[in-house]
């Protein structure tokens, strides 16, 4: 019963926020915070009490730690089927934590329609948790589409309008159309898969475990796989489908950016790991060289764009594109080491990019600009803010001691045994990451001060948020086993399924 | 050995305290900053005594399992043997003296540069010592890499310490990026080694490598080459040497600690630590020697044409590390480490003294605006004489003589006569540029009023390092037996004496030429520089063989051009064709909705006609 509760809590909390708006700005904020703390608390409780270090992979049935099953639309075999394993738990803990951050970083920033804002914010969280829990494909698609709407409102109503006609509404629309159109492809693929399964077994079902074992002809598998891949590739994002991301990030409010970079992008990686790889192992492995190539393109294209941005939030957004290139390479190398690296990188990137976005928001509150050409010489002002910025910039460039290093290097180590040349080329991305990260540092914080104006330092709320992110970044860097131990079983399941499916010999031996 | 974690925890705690309690008074900050290194040095002393008093067996202390995924199981564990002890001694010993000196130097320096945090400086310095200690304590390459990048980060932060001047920030940026290029090579080396041996544990690797690879195996060569790539980046050797001279933008104690005594020798340490792999890769090992020989010559020549006192020392550091690489290349492993240690003594002395001189001359770094300082700055003069003599390896009385001549002798004895000749030329150049510097700064007419510094924090480090730079320092022999293979032995003892006499003569000759050129009125030099060839040559050397300009053209400009092209997201612009098409179609269709009956009737008729015509014809 705890699993549907995880989804329901944010939805109910959001509704309450909206309704209590009439009593002032405080109640919605407090309710939102309590809701998110509750969500995070439950996830931490599951982590504390659950047993995720299971031994061995048993056959090709997924090994869930918790499951919830309720009938929904029996006629088509659609059910409200939720399940939890180490992978989903990590993602939910991350979602809960970033939800708390999103609420606290909007505390002073959002002053208009506070209740409705939190409704949207919490509903995004609810939908994302739904994505991480559903193992019924229809349910998954339902939540996948559902998270778009509140995000659209978040950008369109509380966003910043940029220059050159980059209005927030335009950015929101772009985001919506990109994801909606690609989601349609996924729906077609899901239906195709269900019909294939129906033709073979005469049973309509949308259940993950059942559909996973559908035998598909090679071209059919490839087509269906591509439908999923494109949907996830838009969200990850994979160049050339990244167009929505810099705009959405630049125009979104801080909380929106934190959620976008921290968890929305991760739903795509999660989808690839949970659905794409296990359901279409042969097709995915055939497609792997192209996917890795796209990953490389993403690393370099993202890095080159990041370097030439003048808007600080666009720079961070482009750096995300570059990092997700590593994630894509890791997923498609299908080495356990790389897959675990993907987990570490996703979590660490969520922390570091959340830190950078929160700092950009704090800079904007003080300087009223996001244009780096108008900044400079801010080191030594703003109290502890530049110090924290330094930490997150270093995390972005993969400094050892931060989780980002663990993630990137596990991916590179793992993928090197599969595709050495891809890794060698990707390693150049490490230098490029250093260039655009340090350029951010230099443009914003070093040099002579642009104005004599003094700005206030961090208040307790702001300081604590950044301190928490700093501690988590370093903890993942020095004690990654806290994370990797939880996901190890889920990852080796995925890795084994794909490996046995693509080398039929080993299963008969 | 239970004290071992304390060695790196002390500086870490110091760094964290200094970073988070930024408002503390200067005296407390100095106490924490210097005290943490003192505690660390004490722990090292205890460990060294127990290690040397025991039977010299290496010790591994595992703190926790860092990562464990399948076969990938690097631990957070420390490894101590004679090489580690030597490095620990240098890092914490010399490091402590430099920290002590820095507590004086930064107080003086910040009197004129207000607004910079004293605590920030010591936080970075402590963090640096922490990373450097992890680098040498690491028992696996993953942990070594943590220290390796960590020292790079601290180097970046300290070079850019005076961040308000963008030139400093740029120098820091350059240092970080150039060394990171090297780091990527090191990372690829790690990937290769892990893919082959399924472990990153250094001792296991060294045991497995000879079984898997025969001498000259291509994979061994490749792995060694990648490690060398990392080493040349960190140690500022060809072709990644360009960052070191600019790194002098940092405060002088930083140059002494990071860019002379410790971090830049990390490359030497890395190669010595993984020597087995290099022994399996004779071609790469040969390359190590060639890199060293070329760097020591190029850097030595460049040092001749510098005007900034710190840049002379920077080029001389590159040149001396070149000697260490040369030693590694001829498999004179312990000679390389011995020179590393001695070099740390005398180069730290020279840098600290130059810092003292710079403060005494009110932040003047141009040697030609100093002059005649031997009377007001007696201690500095003595330090420069002793340190400079050690650098030039003047015979018998200096520490540098013993370490450098061992390298020269072993390179000759192992049959690398060409490398030996390069080393000898380098020795001559070293002597010339060193005494050129001393004569310009301390002799001749007085051009500025200098105030002699005072205080224990200033005097003590200089005096201790001064003593260590004389032949007394050469009595400290690194306990390397059993860690590194014995050096190749020459058979002729008499030959060694001859070679020692030759290099002594060369050093003294250099001193004589420097005296002839730069003592007195320097007529010959000024006449030489006035000629066209002289001026061009001087500029060429002053710019250190124009590597910066070359790299600018080859890498920086193309990168900037590519980045400039990407200021527009082309792919996104292409995708935007779809909304544009939709809009055009929308416009076209709306244009047909004119609201005029006649137009509608006309178009209906036209359409019907066309349809009918098609039907009839079809």
Interface residues (C-beta under 8 A of the other chain):
Chain A: X239 X240 X242 X243 X246 X301 X304 X305 X307 X308 X309 X336 X337 X340 X377 X379 X380 X384 X387 X390 X394 X399 X400 X401 X405 X406 X409 X410 X412 X413 X414 X416 X417 X420 X423 X424 X427 X428 X430 X431 X434 X435 X438 X439 X442 X445 X446 X447 X448 X449 X478 X479 X480 X481 X484 X488
Chain B: X19 X22 X64 X65 X66 X67 X68 X69 X70 X72 X76 X115 X116 X117 X142 X145 X146 X148 X149 X150 X153 X156 X157 X160 X163 X164 X165 X166 X168 X169 X170 X173 X176 X177 X180 X181 X183 X184 X187 X188 X190 X191 X192 X194 X195 X559 X562 X563 X564 X566 X567 X569 X571 X572 X574 X575 X576
